[in-house]
Amino acid sequence: MKRISEIIKRLKSYYKIKEYKPTHYNSKNLYELLISTILSQRNKDKNTEKISKEFFSKFKNIKEVYKAPLKDIEESLRKTGIYQIKAKYIKETTKIILEKYKGKIPNSKEELMKLPGVGPKTAGIVLVYGFGQKVAIPVDTHVHRISNRIGIVHTKTPEKTEIELMKIVPKKYWKIYNILFVTHGQKLCSAKNPKCDKCPISEFCDYKRKCFKFCKKE
């Protein structure tokens, strides 16, 4: 518990992050948050931000997406990965939201995950950052990788990582955990060649300790 608190404290200080809002999604409302998170799947953060901005300038709300031909939605997403699948998910999701939920995005994980293209991470982000609920720790590739690399958890999948993190991370840190670890993954703790010499939490990292021992033997 103390180790996790110190890690959070140092990352907050190093990256000067106080806001809970995931700024890399730049969402202004629930509609934008939901769609941009779907777009972020299998996509780089910078590209997600660019594509989301272009998409929302063309489709300003759920009704506009609902009325638009699927081909128009596909065309607006061509620069993102698996754009045809994402376009289909987004089109079907807006249809369900308008017809079943009367235009309101569901505020429960169970209902959100019934929407096409919405998995645990997307549902968690909408609930945590859209509705302000402390019901999840959204886990993407950065959060999953770094949490395991450091040694906070030892899990094989993002889903299992979230379950384990929710057992050991104090609830007051649930909102900011994702933002800190995503930022850390983007800036220093990359999948390949992490910059351990610059890392503010290297003394708490299992990977760093193992690397140090290996290098000393060599």
C-alpha positions as a Markdown table, in Angstrom:
| # | Residue | x | y | z |
|---|---|---|---|---|
| 1 | Met | 0.0 | 0.0 | 0.0 |
| 2 | Lys | 2.8 | 2.4 | 0.9 |
| 3 | Arg | 4.7 | 1.5 | -2.2 |
| 4 | Ile | 1.7 | 2.2 | -4.4 |
| 5 | Ser | 1.1 | 5.5 | -2.7 |
| 6 | Glu | 4.7 | 6.6 | -3.2 |
| 7 | Ile | 4.6 | 5.6 | -6.8 |
| 8 | Ile | 1.4 | 7.7 | -7.4 |
| 9 | Lys | 2.9 | 10.6 | -5.5 |
| 10 | Arg | 6.1 | 10.6 | -7.5 |
| 11 | Leu | 4.4 | 10.3 | -10.9 |
| 12 | Lys | 2.0 | 13.1 | -10.0 |
| 13 | Ser | 4.9 | 15.3 | -9.1 |
| 14 | Tyr | 7.1 | 14.3 | -12.0 |
| 15 | Tyr | 4.4 | 14.9 | -14.7 |
| 16 | Lys | 2.7 | 17.7 | -12.8 |
| 17 | Ile | -0.7 | 16.0 | -13.1 |
| 18 | Lys | -3.5 | 17.1 | -10.8 |
| 19 | Glu | -6.5 | 16.7 | -13.1 |
| 20 | Tyr | -8.4 | 13.5 | -13.1 |
| 21 | Lys | -9.7 | 14.0 | -16.7 |
| 22 | Pro | -7.9 | 12.0 | -19.3 |
| 23 | Thr | -6.6 | 14.9 | -21.4 |
| 24 | His | -5.4 | 12.7 | -24.3 |
| 25 | Tyr | -9.1 | 12.1 | -25.2 |
| 26 | Asn | -9.9 | 15.9 | -25.0 |
| 27 | Ser | -13.6 | 15.0 | -24.5 |
| 28 | Lys | -16.1 | 17.7 | -23.9 |
| 29 | Asn | -19.1 | 15.5 | -23.1 |
| 30 | Leu | -20.2 | 11.9 | -22.8 |
| 31 | Tyr | -20.8 | 11.4 | -26.5 |
| 32 | Glu | -17.2 | 12.5 | -27.4 |
| 33 | Leu | -15.7 | 10.5 | -24.5 |
| 34 | Leu | -17.5 | 7.3 | -25.6 |
| 35 | Ile | -16.7 | 7.6 | -29.3 |
| 36 | Ser | -13.1 | 8.8 | -28.8 |
| 37 | Thr | -12.4 | 5.8 | -26.5 |
| 38 | Ile | -13.8 | 3.4 | -29.2 |
| 39 | Leu | -11.5 | 5.1 | -31.7 |
| 40 | Ser | -8.5 | 4.7 | -29.4 |
| 41 | Gln | -8.7 | 0.9 | -29.7 |
| 42 | Arg | -5.6 | -0.4 | -31.6 |
| 43 | Asn | -4.6 | 3.2 | -32.3 |
| 44 | Lys | -1.9 | 5.5 | -31.2 |
| 45 | Asp | -2.9 | 8.3 | -28.8 |
| 46 | Lys | -1.8 | 11.1 | -31.1 |
| 47 | Asn | -3.7 | 9.6 | -34.0 |
| 48 | Thr | -6.8 | 9.1 | -31.8 |
| 49 | Glu | -6.8 | 12.8 | -30.9 |
| 50 | Lys | -6.5 | 13.9 | -34.5 |
| 51 | Ile | -9.2 | 11.6 | -35.8 |
| 52 | Ser | -11.5 | 12.3 | -32.9 |
| 53 | Lys | -11.2 | 16.1 | -33.6 |
| 54 | Glu | -12.0 | 15.6 | -37.3 |
| 55 | Phe | -14.9 | 13.3 | -36.5 |
| 56 | Phe | -16.6 | 15.6 | -34.0 |
| 57 | Ser | -16.2 | 18.6 | -36.3 |
| 58 | Lys | -18.3 | 16.6 | -38.8 |
| 59 | Phe | -20.6 | 14.7 | -36.5 |
| 60 | Lys | -21.4 | 17.0 | -33.5 |
| 61 | Asn | -23.8 | 14.7 | -31.7 |
| 62 | Ile | -25.2 | 11.2 | -31.6 |
| 63 | Lys | -28.2 | 12.1 | -33.8 |
| 64 | Glu | -25.9 | 13.3 | -36.6 |
| 65 | Val | -24.0 | 10.0 | -36.5 |
| 66 | Tyr | -27.3 | 8.0 | -36.4 |
| 67 | Lys | -28.6 | 9.8 | -39.5 |
| 68 | Ala | -25.3 | 9.6 | -41.5 |
| 69 | Pro | -24.8 | 6.8 | -44.0 |
| 70 | Leu | -22.3 | 4.2 | -42.9 |
| 71 | Lys | -20.0 | 5.1 | -45.9 |
| 72 | Asp | -19.7 | 8.7 | -44.6 |
| 73 | Ile | -18.7 | 7.4 | -41.2 |
| 74 | Glu | -16.2 | 5.0 | -42.7 |
| 75 | Glu | -14.7 | 7.8 | -44.8 |
| 76 | Ser | -14.2 | 10.0 | -41.8 |
| 77 | Leu | -12.3 | 7.2 | -40.0 |
| 78 | Arg | -10.0 | 6.1 | -42.9 |
| 79 | Lys | -6.9 | 7.2 | -41.1 |
| 80 | Thr | -7.5 | 5.1 | -38.1 |
| 81 | Gly | -6.9 | 1.3 | -37.6 |
| 82 | Ile | -9.7 | -1.1 | -38.6 |
| 83 | Tyr | -11.8 | 1.9 | -39.6 |
| 84 | Gln | -14.6 | -0.1 | -41.2 |
| 85 | Ile | -15.2 | -2.2 | -38.0 |
| 86 | Lys | -15.1 | 1.0 | -35.8 |
| 87 | Ala | -17.5 | 2.8 | -38.1 |
| 88 | Lys | -19.9 | -0.1 | -37.8 |
| 89 | Tyr | -19.6 | -0.2 | -34.0 |
| 90 | Ile | -20.2 | 3.5 | -33.8 |
| 91 | Lys | -23.2 | 3.5 | -36.1 |
| 92 | Glu | -24.8 | 0.6 | -34.2 |
| 93 | Thr | -24.0 | 2.1 | -30.8 |
| 94 | Thr | -25.6 | 5.4 | -31.6 |
| 95 | Lys | -28.7 | 3.6 | -32.9 |
| 96 | Ile | -29.0 | 1.6 | -29.6 |
| 97 | Ile | -28.5 | 4.7 | -27.5 |
| 98 | Leu | -31.2 | 6.7 | -29.3 |
| 99 | Glu | -33.7 | 3.9 | -29.6 |
| 100 | Lys | -33.2 | 2.0 | -26.4 |
| 101 | Tyr | -31.8 | 4.6 | -24.0 |
| 102 | Lys | -33.6 | 7.7 | -25.5 |
| 103 | Gly | -30.4 | 9.4 | -26.4 |
| 104 | Lys | -28.7 | 9.0 | -23.0 |
| 105 | Ile | -25.5 | 7.0 | -22.6 |
| 106 | Pro | -25.9 | 4.2 | -20.0 |
| 107 | Asn | -24.3 | 4.8 | -16.6 |
| 108 | Ser | -23.6 | 1.2 | -15.6 |
| 109 | Lys | -20.8 | -1.1 | -16.8 |
| 110 | Glu | -23.3 | -3.9 | -17.5 |
| 111 | Glu | -25.3 | -1.8 | -19.9 |
| 112 | Leu | -22.3 | 0.0 | -21.5 |
| 113 | Met | -20.7 | -3.3 | -22.4 |
| 114 | Lys | -23.8 | -4.3 | -24.3 |
| 115 | Leu | -23.0 | -1.6 | -26.8 |
| 116 | Pro | -21.0 | -2.7 | -29.9 |
| 117 | Gly | -17.3 | -1.9 | -29.5 |
| 118 | Val | -17.5 | -1.3 | -25.8 |
| 119 | Gly | -15.3 | -3.5 | -23.6 |
| 120 | Pro | -14.1 | -3.2 | -20.0 |
| 121 | Lys | -11.6 | -0.4 | -20.7 |
| 122 | Thr | -14.0 | 1.7 | -22.7 |
| 123 | Ala | -16.8 | 1.2 | -20.2 |
| 124 | Gly | -14.5 | 2.0 | -17.3 |
| 125 | Ile | -13.3 | 5.3 | -18.9 |
| 126 | Val | -16.9 | 6.4 | -19.5 |
| 127 | Leu | -18.0 | 5.6 | -16.0 |
| 128 | Val | -14.9 | 7.0 | -14.3 |
| 129 | Tyr | -14.2 | 10.2 | -16.3 |
| 130 | Gly | -17.7 | 10.8 | -17.7 |
| 131 | Phe | -19.9 | 10.0 | -14.8 |
| 132 | Gly | -17.3 | 10.4 | -12.0 |
| 133 | Gln | -17.9 | 7.0 | -10.6 |
| 134 | Lys | -15.2 | 5.2 | -8.6 |
| 135 | Val | -16.1 | 1.8 | -9.9 |
| 136 | Ala | -13.1 | 0.9 | -12.1 |
| 137 | Ile | -9.5 | 1.4 | -12.9 |
| 138 | Pro | -9.4 | 1.7 | -16.7 |
| 139 | Val | -6.6 | -0.6 | -18.0 |
| 140 | Asp | -5.1 | -0.1 | -21.5 |
| 141 | Thr | -1.9 | -1.5 | -22.8 |
| 142 | His | 0.2 | 1.1 | -20.9 |
| 143 | Val | -1.4 | 0.5 | -17.6 |
| 144 | His | -1.3 | -3.3 | -18.1 |
| 145 | Arg | 2.4 | -3.3 | -19.2 |
| 146 | Ile | 3.7 | -0.9 | -16.6 |
| 147 | Ser | 1.8 | -2.4 | -13.6 |
| 148 | Asn | 3.3 | -5.8 | -14.5 |
| 149 | Arg | 6.7 | -4.4 | -15.3 |
| 150 | Ile | 7.0 | -2.6 | -12.0 |
| 151 | Gly | 5.7 | -5.6 | -10.1 |
| 152 | Ile | 2.5 | -4.2 | -8.7 |
| 153 | Val | 0.6 | -7.1 | -10.3 |
| 154 | His | 1.5 | -10.3 | -12.1 |
| 155 | Thr | -1.2 | -10.8 | -14.7 |
| 156 | Lys | -1.6 | -12.0 | -18.2 |
| 157 | Thr | -4.5 | -9.8 | -19.5 |
| 158 | Pro | -5.7 | -6.2 | -19.0 |
| 159 | Glu | -9.0 | -7.6 | -17.6 |
| 160 | Lys | -7.1 | -9.5 | -14.9 |
| 161 | Thr | -4.9 | -6.5 | -14.3 |
| 162 | Glu | -7.9 | -4.3 | -13.5 |
| 163 | Ile | -9.3 | -6.9 | -11.1 |
| 164 | Glu | -6.0 | -7.2 | -9.2 |
| 165 | Leu | -5.4 | -3.4 | -9.1 |
| 166 | Met | -8.8 | -2.8 | -7.7 |
| 167 | Lys | -7.9 | -5.1 | -4.8 |
| 168 | Ile | -4.7 | -3.3 | -3.8 |
| 169 | Val | -4.8 | 0.3 | -5.1 |
| 170 | Pro | -6.5 | 2.7 | -2.6 |
| 171 | Lys | -9.8 | 3.9 | -4.0 |
| 172 | Lys | -8.8 | 7.5 | -3.8 |
| 173 | Tyr | -6.2 | 6.8 | -6.6 |
| 174 | Trp | -8.5 | 5.0 | -9.0 |
| 175 | Lys | -9.4 | 8.0 | -11.1 |
| 176 | Ile | -5.8 | 9.2 | -11.6 |
| 177 | Tyr | -4.1 | 5.8 | -11.9 |
| 178 | Asn | -4.9 | 5.4 | -15.6 |
| 179 | Ile | -3.8 | 8.9 | -16.5 |
| 180 | Leu | -0.5 | 8.7 | -14.7 |
| 181 | Phe | 0.5 | 5.3 | -16.1 |
| 182 | Val | -0.6 | 6.2 | -19.6 |
| 183 | Thr | 1.5 | 9.3 | -19.4 |
| 184 | His | 4.4 | 7.4 | -18.0 |
| 185 | Gly | 4.1 | 4.9 | -20.8 |
| 186 | Gln | 4.1 | 7.6 | -23.5 |
| 187 | Lys | 7.0 | 9.6 | -22.0 |
| 188 | Leu | 9.4 | 7.1 | -20.4 |
| 189 | Cys | 8.2 | 3.6 | -19.8 |
| 190 | Ser | 7.7 | 2.5 | -23.4 |
| 191 | Ala | 7.2 | -1.1 | -24.5 |
| 192 | Lys | 10.7 | -1.2 | -26.0 |
| 193 | Asn | 13.8 | 0.5 | -24.6 |
| 194 | Pro | 12.2 | 2.2 | -21.5 |
| 195 | Lys | 14.2 | 5.2 | -20.2 |
| 196 | Cys | 15.0 | 3.7 | -16.8 |
| 197 | Asp | 17.7 | 6.2 | -16.1 |
| 198 | Lys | 15.2 | 9.1 | -16.1 |
| 199 | Cys | 12.4 | 7.2 | -14.4 |
| 200 | Pro | 11.1 | 8.8 | -11.1 |
| 201 | Ile | 9.9 | 5.4 | -9.8 |
| 202 | Ser | 12.8 | 3.2 | -10.8 |
| 203 | Glu | 13.7 | 2.3 | -7.3 |
| 204 | Phe | 10.3 | 0.6 | -6.9 |
| 205 | Cys | 10.6 | -1.3 | -10.2 |
| 206 | Asp | 11.2 | -5.0 | -10.5 |
| 207 | Tyr | 12.2 | -4.6 | -14.1 |
| 208 | Lys | 14.9 | -2.1 | -13.2 |
| 209 | Arg | 16.3 | -4.3 | -10.4 |
| 210 | Lys | 16.4 | -7.3 | -12.7 |
| 211 | Cys | 18.1 | -5.3 | -15.5 |
| 212 | Phe | 20.7 | -3.9 | -13.0 |
| 213 | Lys | 21.6 | -7.4 | -11.8 |
| 214 | Phe | 21.9 | -8.8 | -15.3 |
| 215 | Cys | 24.0 | -5.9 | -16.4 |
| 216 | Lys | 26.4 | -6.3 | -13.4 |
| 217 | Lys | 26.9 | -9.9 | -14.3 |
| 218 | Glu | 27.8 | -9.0 | -17.8 |
